[in-house]
Amino acid sequence: KNEVEQSPQNLTAQEGEFITINCSYSVGISALHWLQQHPGGGIVSLFMLSSGKKKHGRLIATINIQEKHSSLHITASHPRDSAVYICAVEVGADGLTFGKGTHLIIQP
Amino acid sequence: DAGITQSPRHKVTETGTPVTLRCHQTENHRYMYWYRQDPGHGLRLIHYSYGVKDTDKGEVSDGYSVSRSKTEDFLLTLESATSSQTSVYFCASSPATFYSNQPQHFGDGTRLSIL
């Protein structure tokens, strides 16, 4: 069973700060996902990675397969980025294993 | 977006009653999943389907059954609901085949309370 650990659990930062959320996992994977969940509950897929780095707007996701580690970065953070960020790993197509999430609050 | 909808969005019921949650997707995705989300545990896989009439158990499948008679519909049934099944339930779908590069698309969730 893959164990997925995220850090930090909670993060409060000021608007404009550079944010980093970390994810580590225990077993080899086929892909890693970063998801965003806003208050009210909807879950949105941000990235799906199997190697290297992806960028979308102010969001950057990286993965190091050898170290079994991924990071999600937010540049020039904004209050609308406040959400729960969830890391999940995939082995084959039989569902995802999730971390417990990082609660991010960006204060104006 | 995958056009994935869940019904009902909220339900309150009593212990011992049967409950069925419905997930409907309009994207012809092959794979569908049911997850539950609980404080302190995060999201966990209940059951998944890899095609019509093809289903398999996930991490927390006890007390749940599923059915998939059409590509677009995936039903989750609690045969006799218990208070421990109070949770928020999410459905997801994906066109994925093994090692494909397609993310899962999630429904908006069903908040189920069992009294």
Interface residues (C-beta under 8 A of the other chain):
Chain A: K1 S30 A31 H33 L35 G41 G42 I43 V44 S45 M48 S50 I86 A88 G92 A93 D94 G95 L96 T97 F98 G99 K100 G101
Chain B: Y31 Y33 Y35 G40 H41 G42 L43 R44 L45 Y48 Y50 D56 G58 E59 V88 F90 S94 A96 T97 F98 Y99 S100 N101 Q102 P103 Q104 H105 F106 D108 G109 R111
